[in-house]
Amino acid sequence: PGGGRTTISPRTLHCFHVLNMTFPAEAQIKRIFGSLINSHLTSFDEEIKPVGDLLTSATYEIYTRLVAELLPTPDKPHYTFNLRDISRVFQGV
């Protein structure tokens, strides 16, 4: 039904359990990833430690812009972004 998304046939779908969760709020995402990065940065120098909150905010802003501007199309259905993309940024640090 548009945007690069395809429907799954009922014949296939009956073999699986479908679990739907609402996307977490901005404050929750920033708290989760902020806690992760700030705990990782505790072993760094004092001048590096405050960067964790800035990194979290900047990453979330980039993520929201990507989701809003790079929408999936039939030509580019791989333009689907989720929390895994945010976590890859923090895994790289």
N, C-alpha and C positions, 0 to 999 in steps of 0.2 A: 503493500500500500504506500508507495512513494518514499522518497528519501533514501533509497537503497535498502529499505527494510522489506523482508519477505515474510509471508505468513507460513506457519507450520501447519501441515495438514492434520486434521483431527486423528487420523489413523496413526500418525507418528506421535502426536502429542499425548495420546492415552498411555503411552509407555513411561511417561515422566511425571514428576510432581512439579507443579509450577509454584514458585515462591516469589511474591512481589513485595518489595520494601520501598518505602518512600526515601527519597534522597535526603541525606542529613543537611541541616541548616549550615550556613556559612560559619557561624560561631562554633558549631560542633566540629566541623572539618578543621578549622584553624586550631582548635584546642587539641585535637588528636595529633595532628602533624606537628604542631608547635611543641607539644610535650615530648614527642619522639626526637625531634631535632635538638631541643634544649637539653635533654638528658644526654644526648651524644656529644654535645659541645662542652659538657662540664669538664672534660679533660684538656680542653684547649686553653690558650692564654686568655687573660681577662678582657683583652680588647676584641677578641673574636666572639665571646659568649653572647653579647647582645644582638648579634647578627641573626640568630635563630628566628626571632619574631619577624624581622624584616624579610627573611627568606621565605617564611611561611606565608606572609601577606602577599609578597610579590608572586610566588608560585600560584596562589589561589587566584590572583587577578589575571595572570596569564591563562590559567585554565578556563576561567569564565569567559574571557574574550575568545578563546579557541572554540568553545562550545557554541557561542553565539554567532561567530563569523564563519567558521569552517563547518558548515552543515553537510551531512552526507547527501550525495546526489547519486543518480543512477550511474554516472561515469566514475564517481569516487565514493563508493560505499564504505571505504575503510576510514572515512572521517567520522568516527564515533569515539568520543573521549569519555573516560570514566575515572574513578578514584585511583585505579591502577597507574594511570599516567602521572598523577601527583606523587604517588609513592615511589615511582622510579626516579624522580628528581631527588628525593631524600635518600634513597638507597645509593645514589651516586656520590653523596657527600660522605 
